[in-house]
């Protein structure tokens, strides 16, 4: 009788432990999804602001159509990667967009009327705020991914993760070149 109670107690402890691990894995998966949603909201906001910026610049920068077109192409690449959920593609597209925005803002320096335009100043400030927000959210997302991925690999959670097909998430990473400050001098010489 005592042996049966001990056996039932052990089985109950393992079952409760398994349920606890499963619930933790579910919570981590949702934390990663929430962190991605936070990035996605800011990317959508920036996506909506960029055409306004380009239109404002177009009024002043008649000879810079190539620069404006490259910003819009980079915007489209980010949108496509975001819509498809391609984290690696988004990393590359973000780097391209960041470089094109740096180029646009550098070229805008040669247009004093544009720099003085209140709409341009507001849009430039708004996009800079969004860039800061995206960087902050990317850090939170990557932290959530690291915790999720480490937990999935740890024993005994790895058993539960394998049984219920919990998958590791991808980090949102940028190359050193994509993270480097944009060289305004180089942009003027390009």
QUIGI-V355092 format. One record per residue. N is the residue number from 1. SS is DSSP state (a for helix, b for strand, c for the rest). BURIAL is b if it has 9 or more other ideal C-beta (glycine too) atoms within 8 Angstrom, else e. Layout:
n=N ss=SS burial=BURIAL
n=N ss=SS burial=BURIAL
This chain:
n=1 ss=c burial=e
n=2 ss=a burial=e
n=3 ss=a burial=e
n=4 ss=a burial=e
n=5 ss=a burial=e
n=6 ss=a burial=e
n=7 ss=a burial=e
n=8 ss=a burial=e
n=9 ss=a burial=e
n=10 ss=a burial=e
n=11 ss=a burial=e
n=12 ss=a burial=e
n=13 ss=a burial=e
n=14 ss=a burial=e
n=15 ss=a burial=e
n=16 ss=a burial=e
n=17 ss=a burial=b
n=18 ss=a burial=b
n=19 ss=a burial=e
n=20 ss=a burial=e
n=21 ss=a burial=b
n=22 ss=a burial=b
n=23 ss=a burial=e
n=24 ss=a burial=b
n=25 ss=a burial=b
n=26 ss=a burial=e
n=27 ss=a burial=e
n=28 ss=a burial=b
n=29 ss=a burial=b
n=30 ss=a burial=e
n=31 ss=a burial=b
n=32 ss=a burial=b
n=33 ss=a burial=e
n=34 ss=a burial=b
n=35 ss=a burial=b
n=36 ss=a burial=b
n=37 ss=a burial=e
n=38 ss=a burial=b
n=39 ss=a burial=b
n=40 ss=a burial=b
n=41 ss=a burial=e
n=42 ss=a burial=b
n=43 ss=a burial=b
n=44 ss=a burial=b
n=45 ss=a burial=b
n=46 ss=a burial=b
n=47 ss=a burial=b
n=48 ss=a burial=e
n=49 ss=a burial=b
n=50 ss=a burial=b
n=51 ss=a burial=b
n=52 ss=a burial=b
n=53 ss=a burial=b
n=54 ss=a burial=b
n=55 ss=a burial=e
n=56 ss=a burial=b
n=57 ss=a burial=b
n=58 ss=a burial=b
n=59 ss=c burial=e
n=60 ss=c burial=b
n=61 ss=c burial=b
n=62 ss=c burial=e
n=63 ss=c burial=e
n=64 ss=c burial=b
n=65 ss=a burial=b
n=66 ss=a burial=e
n=67 ss=a burial=b
n=68 ss=a burial=b
n=69 ss=a burial=e
n=70 ss=a burial=b
n=71 ss=a burial=b
n=72 ss=a burial=b
n=73 ss=a burial=b
n=74 ss=a burial=b
n=75 ss=a burial=b
n=76 ss=a burial=e
n=77 ss=a burial=b
n=78 ss=a burial=b
n=79 ss=a burial=b
n=80 ss=a burial=b
n=81 ss=a burial=b
n=82 ss=a burial=b
n=83 ss=a burial=e
n=84 ss=a burial=e
n=85 ss=c burial=e
n=86 ss=c burial=e
n=87 ss=a burial=b
n=88 ss=a burial=e
n=89 ss=a burial=b
n=90 ss=a burial=b
n=91 ss=a burial=b
n=92 ss=a burial=b
n=93 ss=a burial=b
n=94 ss=a burial=b
n=95 ss=a burial=b
n=96 ss=a burial=b
n=97 ss=a burial=b
n=98 ss=a burial=b
n=99 ss=a burial=b
n=100 ss=a burial=b
n=101 ss=a burial=b
n=102 ss=a burial=b
n=103 ss=a burial=b
n=104 ss=a burial=b
n=105 ss=a burial=b
n=106 ss=a burial=b
n=107 ss=a burial=b
n=108 ss=a burial=b
n=109 ss=c burial=b
n=110 ss=c burial=e
n=111 ss=c burial=b
n=112 ss=a burial=e
n=113 ss=a burial=e
n=114 ss=a burial=b
n=115 ss=a burial=b
n=116 ss=a burial=e
n=117 ss=c burial=b
n=118 ss=a burial=e
n=119 ss=a burial=e
n=120 ss=a burial=b
n=121 ss=a burial=b
n=122 ss=a burial=e
n=123 ss=a burial=b
n=124 ss=a burial=b
n=125 ss=a burial=e
n=126 ss=a burial=b
n=127 ss=a burial=b
n=128 ss=a burial=e
n=129 ss=a burial=e
n=130 ss=a burial=b
n=131 ss=a burial=b
n=132 ss=a burial=e
n=133 ss=a burial=b
n=134 ss=a burial=b
n=135 ss=a burial=e
n=136 ss=a burial=e
n=137 ss=a burial=b
n=138 ss=a burial=b
n=139 ss=a burial=e
n=140 ss=a burial=b
n=141 ss=a burial=b
n=142 ss=a burial=b
n=143 ss=a burial=b
n=144 ss=a burial=b
n=145 ss=a burial=b
n=146 ss=a burial=b
n=147 ss=a burial=b
n=148 ss=a burial=b
n=149 ss=a burial=b
n=150 ss=a burial=e
n=151 ss=a burial=b
n=152 ss=a burial=b
n=153 ss=a burial=e
n=154 ss=c burial=e
n=155 ss=c burial=e
n=156 ss=c burial=e
n=157 ss=a burial=b
n=158 ss=a burial=b
n=159 ss=a burial=e
n=160 ss=a burial=b
n=161 ss=a burial=b
n=162 ss=a burial=e
n=163 ss=a burial=e
n=164 ss=c burial=e
n=165 ss=c burial=e
n=166 ss=c burial=b
n=167 ss=c burial=e
n=168 ss=c burial=e
n=169 ss=c burial=b
n=170 ss=c burial=e
n=171 ss=c burial=e
n=172 ss=c burial=b
n=173 ss=c burial=e
n=174 ss=c burial=e
n=175 ss=c burial=e
n=176 ss=a burial=e
n=177 ss=a burial=e
n=178 ss=a burial=b
n=179 ss=a burial=e
n=180 ss=c burial=e
n=181 ss=c burial=e
n=182 ss=c burial=b
n=183 ss=c burial=e
n=184 ss=a burial=b
n=185 ss=a burial=e
n=186 ss=a burial=e
n=187 ss=a burial=b
n=188 ss=a burial=b
n=189 ss=a burial=e
n=190 ss=c burial=e
